[in-house]
């Protein structure tokens, strides 16, 4: 027997329709690429998104066609976002921090027909345009006066592109499983792979992401997504904010500490989200100028593990709750959240800090388990390490064009239907998960595993340390031993002895790094994470003192 409820397809156009009807005057504020702060409303975004739809149709775009953006978080990006998806075309958000050759490869692989781009990225677009095989229209997301000059490519101004088009267009009316968005993995190993989100997966994921124990945003909140829209839908915030009527503040191209602080204070932001490197810049700026946060209540930190020093600074020094999130592009992207349970609230302060440093519990809509290399389940006792597997309605089952297929259906799944995250983790009896490493980054010493993440999170709290990374270096006796690589703060000169003394006692003795190296800059990948691949290449011939003694 089937239920007798109405059939209401979960398509993302309904999100902006809802915002236009229920929150038409709620602001969307942008630090524009041109410089000034601009202000619009959800009602105006809805109308201009409809114009985007009509402009795309005039250019020959049909449902299923791919439309690319190479853009920051701005009101125009939001309009192009909903205008593309609302008509059934696929919005492909391209990461501008990739190498130009990778960007060209990704756009060609996606077969994008239109490319919207912020003027910041005009030099990249000019360079790759001759190599793009399917893009017919290049739209500079600005007005006519600010369109960049080019001898190679004809750029049309965004305002000219939509000018004169009707503010009514048909959205929706298609299956909720229709493709809505395309986002490529960063491709640190092999070519990037495309994750193709559906309308249904985006709506369900946004609803899950805004549960009270996750982001918990409402119409009284002011939300600043520092995390870019090209990082898996800005962690769903580009859907969550209009869904619940939060005021949306978008930072544009300026992500430095001073610029973010200005927006936090002038716009009275209550909730924000970004990777740890952004918050390190903000905290350093605030300390240098003796600043406080007057309205911020919650900050979501993900992309990589939150350093203990950052967690403590927000919570102990500024009274801001840290929401430690974990996920990946293939999960839309949020998989778990580090909100405390009643059992944790009964603990002392230091124990609560330890609990918050973990990646937390799975969201509703996510199943999670850990297994050994043979696929056998590992116990949820908080001690056993295992490969972390996930499944759910917002988890990828296959990559675009069957890249990375593992079965004859073109899927990238384990035989039991779970997706292998590539992470190594523990899960405790309360369901709280902790990433101990990427499977490719875990240090295998004497048959045992050492978590590079745990050591990094401690080391970054040492005096004079701006950033820290740990990699495994070959050892004749132990197979691998940890090497600590430190990027000092400007003017600081921490010594090997000081750093090892700071770490000593905070981890097991046999986990202690065998050596410390200071570098001018730790390389970061396209998503702001430490680039371990580059570090392993840099130190591939490095000889540890203990290795030389063992030879």
C-alpha positions as CSV (number, residue, x, y, z in Angstrom):
1,X,0.0,0.0,0.0
2,X,1.3,3.4,-0.9
3,X,0.8,6.6,1.0
4,X,-1.7,9.2,-0.1
5,X,0.4,12.3,0.0
6,X,1.1,14.8,-2.8
7,X,4.0,14.3,-5.1
8,X,6.3,17.3,-4.7
9,X,9.7,16.8,-6.4
10,X,12.7,18.0,-4.4
11,X,14.2,20.4,-6.9
12,X,16.5,23.3,-5.9
13,X,14.4,25.9,-7.7
14,X,11.8,25.5,-5.0
15,X,14.4,26.8,-2.5
16,X,14.7,30.2,-4.2
17,X,10.9,30.3,-4.9
18,X,10.4,29.8,-1.1
19,X,12.9,32.6,-0.3
20,X,11.2,35.0,-2.8
21,X,7.7,34.3,-1.3
22,X,8.6,34.2,2.4
23,X,11.8,36.3,2.7
24,X,11.7,38.7,-0.3
25,X,13.3,41.6,1.5
26,X,16.0,39.6,3.3
27,X,19.4,40.9,2.2
28,X,22.2,39.2,0.3
29,X,25.3,41.4,0.7
30,X,28.5,41.1,-1.4
31,X,31.9,42.6,-1.2
32,X,32.0,43.0,-5.0
33,X,35.1,42.1,-7.1
34,X,35.2,45.7,-8.2
35,X,35.5,46.8,-4.5
36,X,32.3,48.4,-3.1
37,X,29.8,46.6,-0.9
38,X,26.6,45.8,-2.9
39,X,23.2,44.9,-1.5
40,X,20.3,43.0,-3.0
41,X,17.4,40.9,-1.7
42,X,16.2,37.3,-2.2
43,X,13.3,38.8,-4.2
44,X,15.7,40.6,-6.6
45,X,18.0,37.5,-6.8
46,X,15.0,35.5,-7.9
47,X,14.0,37.9,-10.6
48,X,17.6,38.2,-12.0
49,X,18.1,34.4,-11.8
50,X,15.0,34.2,-14.1
51,X,16.8,36.6,-16.5
52,X,19.8,34.3,-16.4
53,X,17.6,31.4,-17.4
54,X,16.1,33.2,-20.3
55,X,19.6,34.5,-21.5
56,X,20.9,30.9,-21.4
57,X,17.9,29.6,-23.4
58,X,18.5,32.3,-26.0
59,X,22.1,31.1,-26.3
60,X,20.9,27.6,-27.0
61,X,21.3,26.0,-23.5
62,X,18.9,23.2,-22.9
63,X,18.2,20.9,-19.9
64,X,21.2,18.7,-19.2
65,X,23.7,21.1,-20.8
66,X,26.7,22.1,-18.6
67,X,27.3,25.7,-17.6
68,X,30.5,26.6,-15.8
69,X,31.4,29.2,-13.3
70,X,34.9,30.4,-12.3
71,X,33.8,32.7,-9.6
72,X,33.9,33.9,-6.0
73,X,30.9,34.0,-3.6
74,X,28.9,36.9,-4.9
75,X,25.3,37.9,-5.7
76,X,25.9,37.4,-9.4
77,X,27.3,33.9,-8.8
78,X,24.2,33.1,-6.8
79,X,21.9,34.4,-9.6
80,X,23.8,32.3,-12.2
81,X,23.7,29.3,-9.8
82,X,19.9,29.2,-9.5
83,X,19.2,30.5,-13.0
84,X,21.1,27.5,-14.4
85,X,19.9,24.8,-12.1
86,X,16.3,26.0,-12.1
87,X,15.9,25.4,-15.8
88,X,17.4,21.9,-15.6
89,X,20.9,22.7,-16.9
90,X,23.9,21.5,-14.8
91,X,25.9,24.1,-12.9
92,X,29.6,23.2,-13.0
93,X,31.6,25.2,-10.4
94,X,35.2,25.2,-11.3
95,X,38.0,25.6,-8.7
96,X,40.1,28.6,-9.9
97,X,43.0,27.5,-7.6
98,X,43.8,24.6,-9.9
99,X,46.5,24.9,-12.5
100,X,45.3,26.4,-15.8
101,X,46.0,23.1,-17.6
102,X,43.8,21.3,-15.1
103,X,41.0,23.9,-15.4
104,X,41.0,23.5,-19.2
105,X,41.0,19.7,-18.9
106,X,38.0,19.8,-16.5
107,X,36.0,22.2,-18.6
108,X,36.6,20.1,-21.7
109,X,35.8,16.9,-19.8
110,X,32.5,18.4,-18.6
111,X,31.7,19.8,-22.1
112,X,30.7,23.1,-20.7
113,X,29.0,25.4,-23.2
114,X,29.0,28.7,-21.3
115,X,31.6,30.0,-18.9
116,X,30.7,32.7,-16.3
117,X,33.8,34.1,-14.6
118,X,34.8,36.9,-12.3
119,X,37.2,39.4,-13.7
120,X,39.9,38.3,-11.2
121,X,40.2,35.2,-13.3
122,X,40.3,36.9,-16.7
123,X,44.0,36.1,-17.2
124,X,43.3,32.4,-16.7
125,X,40.3,32.4,-19.0
126,X,42.3,34.3,-21.7
127,X,45.1,31.7,-21.4
128,X,42.9,28.6,-21.6
129,X,40.2,29.9,-24.1
130,X,42.0,28.7,-27.2
131,X,42.1,25.2,-25.7
132,X,38.4,25.0,-24.7
133,X,36.6,22.8,-27.2
134,X,32.9,23.3,-26.3
135,X,32.6,26.7,-24.6
136,X,30.7,29.1,-27.0
137,X,30.0,32.0,-24.7
138,X,32.3,33.7,-22.1
139,X,30.4,35.9,-19.6
140,X,32.5,38.3,-17.4
141,X,30.5,38.7,-14.2
142,X,30.5,42.5,-14.2
143,X,29.1,45.5,-16.0
144,X,30.2,46.8,-19.4
145,X,32.6,49.4,-17.9
146,X,34.6,46.6,-16.1
147,X,34.8,44.0,-18.8
148,X,38.5,42.9,-19.2
149,X,40.3,43.6,-22.4
150,X,41.3,40.6,-24.5
151,X,43.0,40.0,-27.8
152,X,42.1,36.3,-27.8
153,X,38.5,36.0,-26.5
154,X,35.2,37.9,-26.8
155,X,33.9,38.5,-23.3
156,X,30.3,39.7,-22.8
157,X,29.4,41.6,-19.7
158,X,27.0,39.8,-17.3
159,X,24.8,42.8,-17.1
160,X,24.5,43.0,-20.9
161,X,24.0,39.2,-21.0
162,X,20.8,39.4,-18.9
163,X,19.7,42.8,-19.9
164,X,16.2,43.0,-21.4
165,X,15.3,39.4,-20.6
166,X,12.0,38.6,-19.0
167,X,11.9,38.2,-15.2
168,X,9.7,35.2,-15.6
169,X,10.8,31.7,-16.7
170,X,9.7,28.2,-16.2
171,X,11.7,26.4,-13.5
172,X,11.3,22.8,-12.3
173,X,8.8,20.4,-13.7
174,X,11.4,17.6,-14.1
175,X,12.4,14.5,-12.2
176,X,14.0,15.3,-8.8
177,X,16.8,12.9,-9.8
178,X,17.8,15.2,-12.6
179,X,21.4,16.4,-12.5
180,X,21.8,19.8,-10.9
181,X,25.5,20.4,-10.2
182,X,28.9,19.2,-11.1
183,X,32.0,19.5,-8.9
184,X,35.4,17.9,-9.6
185,X,37.6,16.4,-7.0
186,X,41.0,18.2,-6.6
187,X,42.8,15.4,-8.4
188,X,45.9,15.1,-6.3
189,X,46.3,11.6,-7.7
190,X,45.3,11.0,-11.3
191,X,42.9,13.2,-13.2
192,X,40.1,15.0,-11.3
193,X,36.8,13.1,-11.2
194,X,33.4,14.8,-11.6
195,X,30.8,14.4,-8.8
196,X,27.3,14.9,-10.4
197,X,24.8,16.1,-7.8
198,X,21.1,15.6,-8.3
199,X,18.4,18.1,-7.3
200,X,17.1,15.6,-4.8
201,X,20.5,15.0,-3.2
202,X,21.1,18.8,-2.9
203,X,17.8,19.5,-1.3
204,X,18.1,16.5,1.2
205,X,21.7,17.4,2.0
206,X,20.8,21.1,2.7
207,X,17.9,20.0,5.0
208,X,20.3,17.6,6.8
209,X,23.0,20.3,7.0
210,X,20.7,22.7,8.7
211,X,19.5,20.5,11.6
212,X,19.7,22.0,15.0
213,X,22.8,19.9,15.8
214,X,24.5,20.9,12.6
215,X,24.4,24.5,11.3
216,X,21.1,25.3,12.9
217,X,20.4,28.5,11.0
218,X,17.2,30.5,10.9
219,X,15.7,33.7,9.6
220,X,17.3,35.7,12.4
221,X,20.8,34.6,11.5
222,X,23.3,36.4,9.4
223,X,25.5,33.9,7.5
224,X,28.9,34.5,6.0
225,X,30.1,31.5,3.8
226,X,33.8,32.2,3.5
227,X,34.1,28.6,2.1
228,X,33.8,29.1,-1.7
229,X,30.8,28.1,-3.7
230,X,33.3,26.1,-5.8
231,X,34.0,23.9,-2.8
232,X,31.0,21.6,-3.0
233,X,28.2,24.2,-2.9
234,X,29.9,26.2,-0.1
235,X,29.1,23.3,2.2
236,X,25.4,23.6,1.3
237,X,25.2,27.2,2.7
238,X,24.2,28.6,-0.8
239,X,21.0,26.4,-0.4
240,X,20.6,26.6,3.4
241,X,20.5,30.4,3.7
242,X,17.7,31.1,1.2
243,X,15.9,27.9,2.5
244,X,15.6,29.3,6.0
245,X,15.7,33.0,5.2
246,X,19.1,33.9,6.7
247,X,20.7,37.1,5.6
248,X,23.6,36.1,3.3
249,X,26.9,37.9,3.4
250,X,29.4,37.0,0.6
251,X,33.0,37.9,0.8
252,X,33.9,38.0,-2.9
253,X,37.7,37.8,-3.6
254,X,39.0,39.2,-0.3
255,X,39.5,36.4,2.2
256,X,42.3,37.9,4.3
257,X,41.8,38.4,8.1
258,X,41.2,42.1,8.0
259,X,38.5,41.9,5.3
260,X,36.7,38.9,6.9
261,X,36.7,40.7,10.3
262,X,35.2,43.8,8.7
263,X,32.3,41.9,7.3
264,X,31.8,39.9,10.5
265,X,31.4,43.1,12.5
266,X,29.7,45.6,10.0
267,X,27.1,43.0,8.9
268,X,26.6,41.6,12.4
269,X,27.3,38.0,11.3
270,X,26.1,35.2,13.6
271,X,27.4,32.1,11.7
272,X,30.3,31.6,9.3
273,X,32.2,28.7,7.8
274,X,35.7,28.1,6.3
275,X,38.8,26.0,6.3
276,X,41.3,26.3,9.2
277,X,43.8,28.4,7.2
278,X,41.3,31.2,6.9
279,X,40.6,31.2,10.6
280,X,44.3,31.3,11.4
281,X,44.6,34.5,9.4
282,X,41.5,36.0,11.1
283,X,42.8,35.1,14.6
284,X,46.2,36.5,13.9
285,X,44.7,39.8,12.7
286,X,42.5,40.0,15.8
287,X,45.3,39.4,18.2
288,X,47.6,41.9,16.4
289,X,45.0,44.6,16.7
290,X,43.4,43.6,20.1
291,X,39.9,43.0,18.5
292,X,36.8,41.2,19.7
293,X,33.8,39.6,18.0
294,X,30.5,41.3,19.0
295,X,27.8,39.2,17.2
296,X,29.4,35.9,16.0
297,X,28.0,32.9,17.8
298,X,29.0,29.8,15.7
299,X,31.9,29.0,13.3
300,X,32.0,25.9,11.2
301,X,35.5,24.6,10.5
302,X,36.2,21.8,8.0
303,X,38.2,20.9,5.0
304,X,40.9,19.6,7.3
305,X,41.1,18.8,11.0
306,X,40.6,21.9,13.3
307,X,43.8,22.6,15.2
308,X,43.4,22.6,18.9
309,X,44.8,26.1,19.1
310,X,42.1,27.4,16.8
311,X,39.4,25.6,18.7
312,X,40.5,27.0,22.0
313,X,41.0,30.5,20.6
314,X,37.4,30.8,19.3
315,X,35.8,29.1,22.3
316,X,38.0,30.3,25.2
317,X,39.2,33.7,24.1
318,X,36.2,34.9,22.0
319,X,33.2,32.9,23.3
320,X,32.3,31.5,19.8
321,X,31.1,27.9,19.4
322,X,33.2,25.8,17.0
323,X,31.3,23.3,14.9
324,X,33.9,20.8,13.6
325,X,32.6,19.4,10.3
326,X,34.0,16.6,8.1
327,X,33.0,15.5,4.7
328,X,34.1,15.4,1.1
329,X,33.0,16.4,-2.4
330,X,31.5,13.0,-3.0
331,X,29.3,13.5,0.1
332,X,27.8,16.9,-1.0
333,X,30.0,17.5,1.2
334,X,29.1,17.2,4.9
335,X,29.3,13.7,6.5
336,X,29.7,14.3,10.2
337,X,29.5,17.1,12.7
338,X,31.3,17.6,16.0
339,X,28.4,18.8,18.2
340,X,28.6,17.5,21.7
341,X,26.1,15.0,23.2
342,X,24.7,15.1,26.7
343,X,27.3,12.6,27.8
344,X,30.0,15.1,26.7
345,X,28.4,18.0,28.5
346,X,28.8,16.1,31.8
347,X,32.6,16.0,31.3
348,X,35.1,18.5,32.5
349,X,36.3,21.3,30.2
350,X,39.5,19.6,28.9
351,X,37.5,16.4,28.1
352,X,35.0,18.4,26.1
353,X,37.8,20.0,24.1
354,X,39.1,16.5,23.3
355,X,35.7,15.4,22.2
356,X,35.3,18.6,20.0
357,X,38.5,17.9,18.2
358,X,37.0,14.7,16.8
359,X,35.0,14.8,13.5
360,X,31.8,13.9,15.3
361,X,28.6,12.0,14.6
362,X,27.1,11.2,11.2
363,X,24.4,13.5,9.9
364,X,20.9,12.0,9.4
365,X,21.1,10.6,5.8
366,X,24.6,9.2,6.3
367,X,25.5,5.7,7.3
368,X,29.1,5.2,8.5
369,X,31.3,2.2,9.3
370,X,35.0,1.2,9.6
371,X,36.5,-2.0,8.1
372,X,39.9,-3.6,7.8
373,X,41.7,-4.1,4.5
374,X,39.7,-7.3,3.8
375,X,36.4,-5.5,4.4
376,X,35.6,-7.0,7.8
377,X,33.9,-4.6,10.3
378,X,36.0,-3.1,13.0
379,X,34.6,-2.5,16.5
380,X,33.2,0.9,17.4
381,X,35.2,1.2,20.6
382,X,37.1,4.5,19.8
383,X,40.4,2.6,19.6
384,X,40.3,0.3,16.5
385,X,41.5,2.0,13.3
386,X,39.8,1.1,10.0
387,X,39.0,2.3,6.5
388,X,36.0,4.7,6.7
389,X,33.1,3.8,4.5
390,X,29.9,5.8,4.0
391,X,26.6,5.6,2.1
392,X,23.5,7.8,1.8
393,X,21.2,9.7,-0.6
394,X,23.7,12.6,-1.0
395,X,26.8,10.3,-1.4
396,X,28.1,9.6,-4.9
397,X,27.6,6.2,-6.4
398,X,29.5,6.9,-9.6
399,X,31.7,9.6,-11.1
400,X,30.8,11.6,-14.2
401,X,31.5,9.6,-17.4
402,X,32.2,6.5,-15.2
403,X,35.6,7.7,-14.1
404,X,37.1,5.4,-11.4
405,X,34.4,2.7,-12.0
406,X,34.8,-0.4,-9.9
407,X,32.1,-2.6,-11.3
408,X,30.2,-3.2,-14.6
409,X,27.6,-0.7,-13.6
410,X,30.1,2.1,-13.7
411,X,29.9,2.6,-9.9
412,X,32.7,3.6,-7.6
413,X,31.3,1.6,-4.6
414,X,32.4,-1.3,-2.5
415,X,30.5,-4.6,-3.2
416,X,28.1,-3.8,-0.3
417,X,27.2,-0.4,-1.7
418,X,29.4,1.7,0.6
419,X,31.8,4.4,-0.7
420,X,35.4,4.2,0.5
421,X,36.3,7.7,1.7
422,X,40.1,7.0,1.6
423,X,40.3,8.0,5.3
424,X,41.4,5.9,8.2
425,X,39.3,6.5,11.3
426,X,38.0,5.3,14.7
427,X,34.3,5.3,15.8
428,X,33.4,5.1,19.5
429,X,30.4,3.6,21.2
430,X,28.5,6.9,21.0
431,X,29.0,7.0,17.2
432,X,31.6,9.7,17.3
433,X,34.1,9.4,14.5
434,X,37.7,10.6,14.5
435,X,39.8,10.8,11.3
436,X,43.3,9.5,12.1
437,X,44.7,10.1,8.6
438,X,44.2,9.8,4.9
439,X,44.9,6.2,4.0
440,X,47.7,7.4,1.8
441,X,49.1,9.7,4.5
442,X,49.1,7.4,7.5
443,X,52.6,6.7,8.7
444,X,53.4,2.9,9.1
445,X,56.1,2.4,11.6
446,X,57.1,-1.1,12.8
447,X,53.8,-2.5,11.7
448,X,51.8,0.1,13.6
449,X,50.0,3.2,12.4
450,X,50.9,6.8,13.5
451,X,48.4,9.6,12.8
452,X,50.1,12.6,11.2
453,X,47.0,14.7,11.8
454,X,47.2,14.3,15.6
455,X,50.8,15.4,15.6
456,X,50.1,18.4,13.3
457,X,47.2,19.6,15.4
458,X,49.5,19.7,18.5
459,X,52.5,21.2,16.8
460,X,50.5,24.1,15.3
461,X,49.8,25.3,18.8
462,X,53.4,25.7,19.7
463,X,54.8,29.3,20.0
464,X,56.0,30.8,16.7
465,X,54.3,28.2,14.5
466,X,52.1,29.4,11.6
467,X,51.5,25.9,10.2
468,X,52.7,22.4,10.6
469,X,52.7,19.2,8.6
470,X,53.9,15.6,9.3
471,X,54.9,13.1,6.7
472,X,56.4,9.6,6.8
473,X,60.1,9.3,5.8
474,X,61.8,6.0,4.9
475,X,63.6,4.3,7.8
476,X,65.8,1.1,7.4
477,X,64.5,-0.4,10.7
478,X,60.9,0.9,11.1
479,X,59.8,1.3,7.5
480,X,58.7,4.9,8.1
481,X,59.2,7.5,10.8
482,X,57.5,10.9,11.2
483,X,59.2,14.1,10.1
484,X,57.7,17.3,11.4
485,X,57.7,20.2,8.9
486,X,57.1,23.7,10.4
487,X,56.3,27.0,8.8
488,X,57.2,29.7,11.4
489,X,55.3,32.9,12.0
490,X,56.9,36.0,10.5
491,X,59.9,36.9,12.7
492,X,59.7,33.7,14.8
493,X,62.6,31.2,14.9
494,X,61.3,28.1,16.9
495,X,64.0,25.5,17.4
496,X,63.9,21.7,16.9
497,X,64.4,21.2,20.7
498,X,61.6,23.7,21.6
499,X,59.1,22.1,19.2
500,X,59.9,18.5,20.3
501,X,59.6,19.6,24.0
502,X,56.2,21.1,23.3
503,X,54.9,17.9,21.8
504,X,56.5,15.6,24.3
505,X,54.0,14.1,26.7
506,X,51.0,14.9,24.5
507,X,51.4,11.8,22.3
508,X,52.8,8.3,22.7
509,X,56.6,8.2,22.9
510,X,56.9,6.1,19.8
511,X,54.8,8.7,17.8
512,X,57.4,11.4,18.5
513,X,58.8,12.9,15.3
514,X,62.4,11.8,14.5
515,X,63.3,15.2,13.2
516,X,62.0,18.8,12.6
517,X,62.6,20.9,9.5
518,X,61.7,24.6,9.2
519,X,60.4,25.8,5.8
520,X,59.5,29.2,4.5
521,X,56.1,28.0,3.3
522,X,54.1,24.8,3.6
523,X,52.5,24.1,0.2
524,X,48.7,24.1,0.2
525,X,46.5,22.3,-2.4
526,X,43.6,23.8,-4.4
527,X,41.2,23.5,-1.5
528,X,43.4,25.0,1.2
529,X,44.6,21.7,2.6
530,X,48.3,20.8,3.2
531,X,49.7,19.3,0.0
532,X,51.3,16.1,1.4
533,X,52.1,14.9,-2.1
534,X,54.3,18.0,-2.7
535,X,55.9,17.6,0.7
536,X,56.7,13.9,0.1
537,X,58.3,14.9,-3.2
538,X,60.3,17.7,-1.5
539,X,61.6,15.4,1.2
540,X,61.9,12.1,-0.8
541,X,65.7,12.0,-0.3
542,X,65.7,13.2,3.3
543,X,67.7,11.2,5.7
544,X,66.5,11.1,9.3
545,X,69.2,11.2,12.0
546,X,67.8,8.0,13.4
547,X,68.0,6.4,10.0
548,X,71.6,7.3,9.5
549,X,72.4,5.8,13.0
550,X,70.5,2.6,12.1
551,X,72.4,2.0,8.8
